[in-house]
Amino acid sequence: MSPLPPLSPSLQLLSLSAILSTIGLFLCGIPICRDIFRRGDTKGVNPAPFLVTTLSCSLILQYGLLRQDKVVITVNTVGLTLQASYLLFYYAYTKGRREKRRLRHFMIGEGILFALVEYIIHFGELKHPESVLGTLCVIFNVSSVASPLLTLREVIRSKNSSSLPLPLCAANFFVSLQWCAYGYSIDDSVIYTPNILGILLGTVQLSLILMYPSKEMSSTESKSSLII
């Protein structure tokens, strides 16, 4: 897999739009951290989105470095910085000793996994390390994209879409569409494959919002499954 050639003006515009909109979604963690700060604890806030997105950004950033893809490098450098900051902030405000220890174990596990991947990629004598890492990124991201399916089942069962915020679902759909177009344009299946699934999931979410209008305002934030 050779380094990317220079982008055309239209592709540069698409990539800039994708970078800005994705960073906008990454910034959704700020209101969550602000609420944690006001309450003084993390009770009721699941750390899983921060953990998943931190690992995802770190893996895809490494893939972007191997491909010399400045677009992927830029967005995931910002994403990794923000998500790691959110995760450390969450850890600092976690009160229970048991909860804090469990979160620490997850964070250490992520670090070990990333270090193992780095070792295999750089010292494993692989002929095409970017292909191996790309496959791992696809598997991880497809799993992340599939995670909201449990929420969709509950929406269908209750006929209530209050757990699916329209602005966030629409934003996720739009971002997936942009990255799918970018990945297809540069012929990179690692980018466009999980985003095709993101588009399908976004279509289903928006359809359910139309079919089952929200019966009440939900206090639960739907977390974004960023996949690039």
C-alpha positions as CSV (number, residue, x, y, z in Angstrom):
1,M,0.0,0.0,0.0
2,S,1.8,3.1,-1.2
3,P,1.6,6.6,0.3
4,L,-1.2,8.8,-0.9
5,P,-0.7,11.1,-3.9
6,P,-1.6,14.8,-3.6
7,L,-5.3,15.4,-3.1
8,S,-7.3,17.2,-5.7
9,P,-8.9,20.6,-4.8
10,S,-12.4,19.0,-4.4
11,L,-11.0,16.2,-2.3
12,Q,-9.1,18.7,-0.1
13,L,-12.4,20.5,0.5
14,L,-14.1,17.2,1.4
15,S,-11.3,16.2,3.7
16,L,-11.4,19.7,5.5
17,S,-15.1,19.4,6.0
18,A,-14.7,15.9,7.3
19,I,-12.0,17.0,9.7
20,L,-14.0,19.9,11.1
21,S,-17.2,18.0,11.5
22,T,-15.5,15.1,13.2
23,I,-13.7,17.4,15.6
24,G,-17.0,19.0,16.3
25,L,-18.3,15.5,17.4
26,F,-15.2,14.9,19.5
27,L,-16.0,18.2,21.4
28,C,-19.3,16.6,22.6
29,G,-17.3,15.3,25.5
30,I,-16.9,18.8,26.9
31,P,-20.5,19.2,28.2
32,I,-20.3,15.7,29.8
33,C,-17.1,16.7,31.6
34,R,-18.6,20.0,32.6
35,D,-21.6,18.2,34.2
36,I,-19.2,15.9,36.0
37,F,-17.3,18.9,37.3
38,R,-20.4,20.6,38.6
39,R,-21.6,17.4,40.4
40,G,-18.1,16.6,41.7
41,D,-18.4,12.9,40.7
42,T,-18.9,10.6,37.7
43,K,-22.1,8.8,39.0
44,G,-24.4,7.9,36.1
45,V,-21.8,8.6,33.4
46,N,-20.5,5.5,31.5
47,P,-16.7,5.7,30.8
48,A,-17.0,3.2,27.9
49,P,-17.3,5.8,25.1
50,F,-14.1,7.6,26.3
51,L,-12.3,4.3,26.5
52,V,-13.4,3.0,23.1
53,T,-12.8,6.3,21.3
54,T,-9.3,6.7,22.9
55,L,-8.2,3.3,21.7
56,S,-9.9,3.8,18.3
57,C,-8.1,7.1,17.7
58,S,-4.7,5.7,18.7
59,L,-5.0,2.8,16.4
60,I,-6.2,4.8,13.4
61,L,-3.6,7.5,14.0
62,Q,-0.9,4.8,13.7
63,Y,-2.6,3.6,10.5
64,G,-2.6,7.1,9.2
65,L,1.1,7.5,10.0
66,L,1.9,4.3,8.1
67,R,-0.2,5.5,5.1
68,Q,1.2,9.0,5.4
69,D,-2.4,10.2,5.2
70,K,-2.3,13.8,6.6
71,V,-6.1,13.9,6.9
72,V,-6.3,10.8,9.1
73,I,-3.3,11.9,11.1
74,T,-4.8,15.4,11.8
75,V,-8.2,14.3,12.9
76,N,-7.0,11.4,15.0
77,T,-4.3,13.5,16.7
78,V,-6.9,16.0,17.8
79,G,-9.3,13.1,18.7
80,L,-6.7,11.2,20.7
81,T,-5.7,14.4,22.6
82,L,-9.3,15.2,23.5
83,Q,-10.5,11.7,24.3
84,A,-7.4,10.9,26.5
85,S,-8.1,14.2,28.3
86,Y,-11.7,13.3,28.9
87,L,-10.7,9.9,30.2
88,L,-8.1,11.3,32.6
89,F,-10.7,13.9,33.8
90,Y,-13.2,11.1,34.3
91,Y,-10.7,9.1,36.3
92,A,-9.8,12.0,38.5
93,Y,-13.5,12.5,39.4
94,T,-14.3,8.9,40.0
95,K,-14.9,8.6,43.7
96,G,-15.5,4.9,44.5
97,R,-12.3,2.9,45.1
98,R,-13.7,-0.1,43.4
99,E,-14.9,1.8,40.4
100,K,-11.6,3.7,40.2
101,R,-9.6,0.5,40.3
102,R,-11.7,-1.1,37.6
103,L,-11.3,1.9,35.4
104,R,-7.6,1.9,36.0
105,H,-7.4,-1.7,34.9
106,F,-9.2,-0.9,31.7
107,M,-6.8,1.9,31.0
108,I,-3.8,-0.2,31.7
109,G,-5.3,-2.9,29.4
110,E,-5.7,-0.5,26.6
111,G,-2.1,0.7,27.0
112,I,-0.8,-2.9,26.9
113,L,-2.9,-3.7,23.8
114,F,-1.7,-0.6,22.0
115,A,1.9,-1.4,23.0
116,L,1.5,-5.0,21.7
117,V,0.1,-3.7,18.4
118,E,3.0,-1.3,18.1
119,Y,5.5,-4.0,18.7
120,I,4.0,-6.3,16.1
121,I,3.7,-3.6,13.5
122,H,7.3,-2.2,13.9
123,F,9.2,-5.3,15.0
124,G,7.1,-8.2,13.7
125,E,8.9,-8.4,10.3
126,L,5.6,-8.0,8.5
127,K,5.6,-7.5,4.7
128,H,2.6,-5.2,4.8
129,P,2.1,-3.8,8.4
130,E,-0.4,-1.2,7.2
131,S,-2.7,-3.9,5.9
132,V,-2.5,-5.8,9.2
133,L,-3.2,-2.7,11.2
134,G,-5.9,-1.7,8.8
135,T,-7.7,-5.0,9.2
136,L,-7.5,-4.6,13.0
137,C,-9.0,-1.1,12.7
138,V,-11.8,-2.3,10.5
139,I,-12.7,-5.1,13.0
140,F,-12.6,-2.7,15.9
141,N,-14.6,0.0,14.2
142,V,-17.2,-2.3,12.9
143,S,-17.7,-3.6,16.4
144,S,-18.0,0.0,17.7
145,V,-20.6,0.8,15.0
146,A,-22.7,-2.2,16.0
147,S,-22.8,-1.2,19.7
148,P,-25.9,1.1,19.4
149,L,-28.0,-1.8,18.1
150,L,-29.1,-2.6,21.6
151,T,-30.5,0.9,21.9
152,L,-32.3,0.5,18.6
153,R,-34.0,-2.6,19.9
154,E,-35.2,-0.8,23.0
155,V,-36.5,2.1,20.8
156,I,-38.5,-0.4,18.7
157,R,-39.8,-2.2,21.8
158,S,-40.9,0.9,23.6
159,K,-41.9,2.8,20.4
160,N,-40.1,5.8,21.9
161,S,-37.1,7.5,20.4
162,S,-36.2,9.7,23.3
163,S,-32.8,7.9,23.7
164,L,-31.9,9.0,20.1
165,P,-31.1,12.7,20.0
166,L,-31.9,14.0,16.5
167,P,-29.0,16.5,16.2
168,L,-26.4,13.9,17.3
169,C,-27.8,11.1,15.1
170,A,-27.9,13.5,12.1
171,A,-24.4,14.6,12.8
172,N,-23.1,11.0,13.0
173,F,-24.8,10.2,9.7
174,F,-23.3,13.3,8.0
175,V,-19.8,12.5,9.3
176,S,-20.0,8.9,8.2
177,L,-21.1,10.0,4.8
178,Q,-18.1,12.4,4.5
179,W,-15.6,9.8,5.5
180,C,-17.1,7.1,3.3
181,A,-16.8,9.5,0.3
182,Y,-13.2,10.3,1.3
183,G,-12.2,6.7,1.8
184,Y,-13.8,5.7,-1.5
185,S,-12.1,8.6,-3.3
186,I,-8.6,7.4,-2.2
187,D,-9.6,3.7,-2.5
188,D,-9.0,2.9,1.2
189,S,-11.4,0.2,2.4
190,V,-10.1,0.7,6.0
191,I,-11.9,4.1,5.9
192,Y,-15.0,3.5,3.9
193,T,-16.0,0.0,5.1
194,P,-17.0,0.9,8.7
195,N,-18.4,4.2,7.5
196,I,-20.8,2.4,5.1
197,L,-22.1,0.7,8.2
198,G,-22.2,4.0,10.0
199,I,-24.4,5.4,7.2
200,L,-26.7,2.4,7.4
201,L,-27.0,2.8,11.2
202,G,-27.6,6.5,10.9
203,T,-30.4,5.9,8.3
204,V,-32.0,3.4,10.7
205,Q,-31.7,5.8,13.6
206,L,-33.2,8.7,11.7
207,S,-36.0,6.5,10.4
208,L,-36.9,5.4,13.9
209,I,-37.0,9.0,15.1
210,L,-39.5,9.7,12.4
211,M,-41.5,6.5,13.2
212,Y,-41.5,6.8,17.0
213,P,-41.4,10.5,18.1
214,S,-39.9,11.1,21.5
215,K,-42.4,10.8,24.3
216,E,-40.3,12.6,26.7
217,M,-36.9,14.4,27.0
218,S,-34.3,11.9,27.8
219,S,-31.6,12.8,30.3
220,T,-29.3,10.1,28.8
221,E,-26.7,11.4,26.4
222,S,-26.2,9.2,23.3
223,K,-22.5,8.7,22.8
224,S,-21.1,9.1,19.3
225,S,-19.3,6.1,17.7
226,L,-16.7,7.9,15.8
227,I,-15.1,5.6,13.4
228,I,-12.3,7.5,11.9
